[in-house]
Amino acid sequence: MRKGIAAALTAVALWQPLSQADTPLGQINIQLYGNIVDFTCVAEGSDSSKAVPLGTWPTKQVATSGSRTQAIPFSLKLTGCPPGSASITFSGDADTTDSQLLALNDVSQARNVAVEILDRDKTRLPLQQASREVNVDAEGNAELAFYANYIATANNPQPGRADADATFMINYN
């Protein structure tokens, strides 16, 4: 639904400066449209505030820039979705070295480490980018699988607590 509105507004924005209005001033020059639906996807109760333990790792596991820890699986279960498909977009504080990664939060003592979120096929899922879509079943349920791991953003990371916070937005088509 959002894609359709964005495409329509983009088309109008691109068209407008290149031509004159086909109707006199005061008449309709832009048409906005969309749908009102009874459905909204929600995360299943325990998934609305999820904790994903990434484990305890020695600094030698992430000693050089780009080295990673083992990817830890997690999932988000959605209910009450409209027919079609759903995806997830993660957001949070981006790492200053690589904006696709989730920065450690302020209570963390570890340095030169960030959190990498991976889609179900274990490819990197950058912050602010929608995951791969999954189909919604006949009851309005969907389950999306992800992975997360630590990744070194520079050589010789410093040890300590390494926590990160993310929020997610449910997208459905």
C-alpha positions in Angstrom: 0.0 0.0 0.0 2.8 2.4 0.9 4.7 1.6 -2.3 1.6 2.5 -4.4 1.2 5.9 -2.7 5.0 6.6 -2.9 5.0 5.7 -6.6 2.0 7.8 -7.4 3.4 10.9 -5.6 6.8 10.3 -7.3 5.1 10.1 -10.6 3.2 13.3 -9.9 6.3 15.0 -8.7 8.3 14.1 -11.8 5.4 15.0 -14.1 4.5 18.3 -12.6 7.6 20.4 -13.4 7.7 19.2 -17.0 4.2 20.1 -18.1 1.4 22.5 -17.4 -1.8 21.5 -15.5 -4.4 19.9 -17.7 -7.2 21.5 -15.6 -7.8 25.1 -14.5 -6.6 26.2 -11.2 -8.9 25.3 -8.3 -9.8 21.9 -9.8 -8.3 18.6 -9.0 -4.6 18.5 -9.8 -3.5 15.5 -7.6 -5.3 12.3 -6.7 -4.4 10.5 -3.5 -5.7 7.0 -2.9 -5.3 4.0 -0.7 -7.2 1.4 1.3 -8.6 1.2 4.8 -8.4 -2.4 6.1 -9.6 -4.3 9.2 -6.4 -6.1 9.5 -3.1 -5.1 11.2 -0.2 -7.4 11.8 1.0 -7.5 15.4 3.9 -9.4 16.9 2.8 -12.3 19.0 2.9 -11.4 22.7 6.3 -12.8 23.5 7.9 -11.4 20.3 6.8 -7.8 20.8 9.7 -7.3 23.3 12.2 -10.0 22.4 15.6 -10.7 23.9 18.1 -12.5 21.7 21.1 -13.8 23.7 24.2 -13.6 21.4 26.4 -15.5 23.7 29.9 -14.9 25.3 32.8 -14.8 22.9 36.5 -14.4 23.3 38.0 -11.3 21.6 40.1 -13.6 19.5 36.9 -14.6 17.7 36.5 -11.0 16.5 40.2 -10.0 16.5 40.2 -8.5 13.0 37.9 -6.1 11.2 35.0 -8.0 9.6 35.4 -11.2 11.6 32.1 -12.5 13.1 30.8 -14.7 15.8 28.4 -17.6 15.1 25.0 -16.4 13.8 22.3 -17.0 16.4 18.8 -17.7 15.0 15.7 -15.8 16.2 12.2 -15.4 14.8 9.2 -13.1 15.0 5.7 -14.5 14.8 3.0 -12.2 13.5 -0.8 -12.6 13.9 -3.8 -10.8 12.5 -2.2 -10.0 9.2 -4.2 -9.3 6.1 -3.9 -11.8 3.2 -0.7 -11.5 1.2 2.8 -11.2 2.5 4.7 -9.6 5.3 8.3 -8.4 6.0 10.2 -6.7 8.8 12.3 -3.5 8.8 14.7 -3.1 11.7 15.9 0.2 12.9 18.1 1.5 15.7 21.3 3.4 16.2 23.6 2.7 13.3 27.3 1.9 13.9 29.5 4.8 13.1 31.9 2.6 11.0 29.2 0.8 9.0 25.7 2.3 9.0 24.2 -1.1 7.9 25.1 -2.5 11.4 23.5 -1.9 14.8 25.7 0.0 17.2 26.2 -1.2 20.7 24.1 0.8 23.2 25.5 3.3 25.8 25.7 0.8 28.7 28.0 -1.5 26.7 31.7 -1.4 27.5 32.9 -3.4 24.4 34.4 -1.4 21.6 35.0 -1.9 17.9 32.1 -4.4 17.7 28.6 -4.0 16.3 25.6 -6.3 15.8 24.9 -7.7 12.3 21.3 -8.8 11.5 20.9 -11.4 8.9 17.8 -12.4 6.8 16.6 -16.0 6.8 19.1 -16.9 4.1 21.9 -15.5 6.2 22.6 -12.5 4.0 23.1 -9.2 5.7 19.9 -7.3 6.4 20.9 -3.6 6.6 19.1 -1.3 9.0 16.1 0.5 7.4 15.8 -2.2 4.7 12.8 -4.6 4.5 13.5 -8.3 5.0 12.5 -10.9 2.5 8.7 -11.3 2.4 7.0 -14.4 3.8 3.5 -15.5 2.9 0.7 -14.9 5.4 -1.3 -18.1 6.0 -5.1 -18.5 5.8 -5.4 -17.6 9.6 -3.4 -14.4 9.2 -0.2 -15.7 10.7 3.4 -15.4 9.5 6.7 -16.3 11.0 9.9 -14.5 9.9 13.3 -16.0 10.6 16.5 -14.0 11.2 20.0 -14.4 12.6 22.2 -12.0 14.5 25.9 -12.0 15.4 28.7 -9.8 16.6 31.0 -8.4 13.9 34.3 -6.6 14.5 34.3 -3.0 13.0 38.0 -2.6 13.6 41.0 -4.6 14.6 41.6 -5.5 18.3 38.1 -5.0 19.8 37.9 -4.2 23.5 36.1 -6.7 25.8 33.0 -5.9 27.9 29.3 -6.0 27.8 28.0 -5.8 24.2 24.3 -5.0 24.0 22.3 -3.4 21.2 18.7 -2.2 20.9 16.6 -2.4 17.8 13.0 -1.8 16.9 11.1 -3.3 14.0 8.3 -2.2 11.8 5.9 -4.7 10.2 5.3 -4.3 6.4 2.6 -6.1 4.6 1.5 -6.2 1.0 
